[in-house]
């Protein structure tokens, strides 16, 4: 099944990238349940970049819950946070920051997300106000990174309190 759900088209997109670009959350969820990789299969684009470029925050959330890297840089040099910042999408930017996006990351031109944000916008204000991640967020990111995206579902089998499992899986505040 992997080859079918992750096979790129002539345009180098995957079915998951297409669903993310169009904001079809039900399709995104179904594809992820059937083994679609949340990372994409090429260096040119990724599902998280497609969702960010169109402002589909709910699709981004589904991808992140399945282990998509919020700091992935595609060949163009942008991270999803650069895309959201450039488009002036404060809700999307806030969600990415909440999930560990690096606000100091540089694109190929040397710009951080703050540099590409529309001046005097809500997104610029948000990026200026948000500092470093809190310790609990850094711990969550470290645990998720250590497990790897393919084993995130194993969090439910760990001998941890339910609240902690939900926190690690971004199912609570």
N, C-alpha and C positions, 0 to 999 in steps of 0.2 A: 504494500500500500504506500510506503514512503515515496517510491519513485513516482506514483501517480499524483499524490497531493503536493509534492514538492517540485514537480517538473516545471522548469521555466518555459515560458512561451517564447516566440520569436523576439519579442520585445524585452526579453530577460526578466519578465515579471513572473511571479507564481500566482496560483489561484488565491492564496492568502493575501498577497500584495494587492491584487485587483479588488478583493472584498474590502480591504482596509481603505483603499483609495475611494471607494464608493460609500463607505460608512455602513456596510451591511453587517451589523453586529451578529445576527443569527448565523450568517455564513462563516464569519470569522470564528465564532465559537465552535461550530460544527467541524470546520477544517482543523482547528487545534485539537479537538477531541479525536480526530482521525489521523493524527500524527504529523500535521503540518508543522514545520519548524518556525518558531516565532522570529527567528533571526534572518530569514530569507536565505536564498541559495546563491546569490551573486554579490559581488562587491559594489555593483552599480546602484542598487536600490535595496530597500528592505521594507517589510510590512510596516514597521514602526515609523519609517520616514514617510511612507505613503499616507498613513493615518494622520501624522503630524501636518503634512502639507495641505491636507483638506480639513484640518480642525476636528477630526473625529476622536474626541476624548474617550468615549466609551470603548472604541476599538483599541485605543492605546492601552487602556486599563486592562482589557482582556489579554493583550499581548504581554504586558508586564507581569501579570499574574502567572503566565506560562513561562516566564523567564527571559523575555526579550530584554536586550541590553539597552538601557536608556542613554548610554554614552557611546553607542556604536557610530562610527564615522564611515559614511559611504565614500566612494571614489571622489565625489564632488567635494569632500572635506567637511560637510556639515554633520553635526549631531542632530538628533531630533529636537533638542533644545534650541539650537541655532534656527531650525526651521520655524518652530513655534514663535520664537522671539522676532524673527524677521517679519512674520505675518501679523505680529501684534495680537497674539492670542493669549491673554492672561490666564484663562482657565486651564488651557493646555500646558502652559509654562509652569503653573503652580502644581499641576498633577505630576509633571516630569520632575520637578524639584523635590516633591514629596517622595518620589520613588528613587531618589539618589542621583539625579542628573547633575553633572559637574558644570556649575555656572562659570567656571574659569577655563573651560576647555576652549582650545583655539582651533579655528578652521584653517584651511590651507593658506588663506590670506593673512593669518595671524590675528583674526578677530575673535573675541569671546562673544557669547550671546548678547550681552549688554551693548556691545558695539554695533550690532546689526538691528537693534530694536528701534522702531519709529520713535523719534524724539517726543518727549512730554506725553508719552502714552502710559496707560495703566500697566502695560507689560514692563516698560522701563522702570516705573516706580516699584513694581514687584521685584524685579531683579536687583534693584538697588537696596531694597529692604531685607531681602533674604540673605542671611549670612551662612556660615558653615552649618552642616547638618548636625543635629543633636546626637549625643552618644547612642541613644536607643536606635535611631535610624542607621547609624554607622554599623551597629551590631547586627541589625536585621540584614543589611546589605552584605556584610561579611559572611553570615550564615548562608544566605542564598547563593552567594558566589562560591562558597566552599562546596555546597551540595551540587551546584551545576544545574542548568535549566532542565535537563532530562530527569533529574531526581527531585524536583521541587514537590511533587506529590507525596514523596516519602516523609515530608514534614508531619503529615497526619499520623504517621506510625511512630513518631518519636515519643518517648516517655516524658512529655512536657504538659503543663497545664493547658487547657483548651484555649484560654485567652492568649497565651503566648503563641500557640500554633496559628491562631487567627491573625495575630499581629505579623508574624513572619510571612503569612500568605496574603497580606494586604486586605484582610477581610474585617478589619476593625480600624478605629482611629488611632 
